[in-house]
Amino acid sequence: MAKELKPDFSCKTNDQPNSVVDAPCKKACKVTYRFIFRSNLSMPYAVAVNGKVLAAFKDRPKRTDSKIPLVVDVGQSVELYLNSDAHPAHRKSPVYKVTVGDDDVEVVITEVEGKLTCLDTPELSKSKTDDATGRTVQHMTAKLTGDIWMKVSHKYAPNEVDALLPPKTSAEVTAAVKSIYSGLGTPTLKIQQPAAGSQSERALSIEFIDSKNPKENITSYTLLKDGLPRVHPAGYAALFSAALEHGIATLQVTSCWRPMLGSIAHRAGLGLDVGYVGATPMNRQELRLGKSKDTANVSDDEVELFKEYEAAIVADKKADAELSAAKKAASTPGLTAEQKLQANKDLQSAADKKSESQKVKVKASKAWNDERDATEPVKVKLFRTSLLQCSCVSQLFDPWVMDANTKDGLEPEPNMQRPLPPGKKGSSNEELHAHHLHVTVYEPKILQG
């Protein structure tokens, strides 16, 4: 139950046997918000009743991939704070407000494409009786458009920047980040950092590339005015600082804030993509696709070693299955002495085969990893290392490695660009990041867990 528990009635007890005290109680109704997203999504949300955010959402939002079930009193109004606007310090644009009458309410909110000017006010659709409870349910509908996504995506201001940047961010990077929220005149930014200590003077030129998604789904949108300022300042600072630290002269930053494509990180302004680090394209698709995407990031030797590694994985899985079958056969009840002897021989043979396949897989893995690491551009590796060490980065995915949780102390996994299992549509997370680097900003008051 989402509402705060408060007594509807209180009275003093008495010692008169069989006495009755009338306790007038308000009628409670169920209110259910149901989202129909165009893809798998987990939306941050907070709930307000009669204009006041419930205590359960005081410090941070919750998340939903479909339903938000509530119980409120008749006559109360309910509204939602969504996406980055659900952050406790934001909450400026409540949406999908309904006022409860005598019946339960279900509000179905459907995400729709296109430049649409629909309001976020739910419209009454129909009512019907719930066969299980006998209660009347008022059905309402609403749309989740690109315009509404922009409404619930916090637009940062220059005076918010200082408190949101990683510790020890330089004055030059801080000033550059603030200029994004003051409003850039062009989709470019230059940073000049003077010499300090053993570090020589550094210069960085950043190019921002817009995404088709917001332009195709928002009625009034520009990258400089509406897109860039909806990204968390720490994301920009992490990229700029890492580049300057290692003398990287140029960055191409792509897919900043966007409303209706990809993970909630981009939609909530916590995701940034990088297309180029210096002159190096963040692309290793030729590992699987061949030379149609030819770059210096994948050597011919690596392609062959990768094929050998994948073959070793398949052989090891087969050996594992054969060992499991041999164990089951050897433990079958009622075997004769001769059958038991043969089953044990087969078990030993399967165990030897599994041991050998494991050794081959480990050797093949090392050979591929060594070749991949040897050909990776040094500045790309240094750039990534700085990002992984930044307190404000929670995830990093790129063509070389995948790290879904930079706070867990585990090493990143190699990006093998493995596709989804047969029968599943779309691209895997590894495939999606075979052609760019992505960072997610650590902001638990928007996305936790």
QUIFEN-V144704 format. One line per field, one symbol per residue. phi: phi as a letter, one per 40 degrees, with the letter a starting at -180 (. if undefined). psi: psi as a letter, one per 20 degrees, with the letter a starting at -180 (. if undefined). burial: # if it has 16 or more other C-alpha atoms within 10 Angstrom, else .. A space follows every 10 residues. Layout:
phi = ???
psi = ???
burial = ???
//
This chain:
phi = .ccccbccaa accbbcdgcb bcbcbccbbc bbcbcbccac abccabbbbf gbccdcbdca cbbbbabbcb bbcdgcbbab bbfcccddcb fbbcbfcbbc ccbcbbbcbb cbchcbbccc ccbcbabacc ccbgccbccb babbbcccdc ccbcbcbdcc cdcbccdgcc cccdcccdcc cchccbcbab bbbccagccc cbbbbbbbbc bcdcccbbcb abdccbcdcc cddccccccc ccccdbgccb bbbbfccacb agccdcccgb bbbbcbbgcc ccabccdbcg ccbcbccbcc ccdccccccc cccccccccc cccccccccc bccgccdccc cccccccccc cccccccccc cccccccccc ccccccddcc ccdcdccccc ccbbaabacc bbbcacccgc ccccccfccc ddgccgbccc ccbcbabbbb ccaccbbbg
psi = phqpoqpiqq rqrrjoqjqp ppnpqqpqqp pppppnqirp qopqqqpppk jppqhijghq raqqjfqopr prqpiqqprq prbiiiphie limqrlpqpp cirqppooop pqrrnqkqrj pqqpfrqrpo hhijqppopq qrqorhghgh hjopoqqhii ggiiqqqkpq hggghgghhh ihoqhrlqpp poorqpcipr pqqppppppr qhghhijpho pqghhhfgij pphhgggggg ghghhjkphq qoprmdpqhk pbrhghhjkj pqqphpocjo pmpkhihhia jhlprjiorh hhgghgghgh hhgghhhghg ghgghhgghh jpqjqrgghg ghhhghgggh gggggghggg ggghgggggg gghhippghg ggggggghip hjphqpprig rpoiniiijq qqqqojkprq qpipqaqrhg ghkijrppqp ponijgop.
burial = .##....... .......... .......### #######... #########. ..#...#..# ###..#.#.# #####.#### ########.. #.######## #.######## ######...# .##....... ......#### ########## ########.. ##..##.... ..##.##### #..#....#. #.#....... .######### #.###.##.. #.######## ########## ####.##### ########## #.######## ########.# ########.. ......###. .##.##.##. .##.##..## .##..##.## .........# ..##.##..# #.##..##.# #..##.###. ##......## .###.###.# ########## ###.##.... .#.####... .........# ########## ###.###..
//
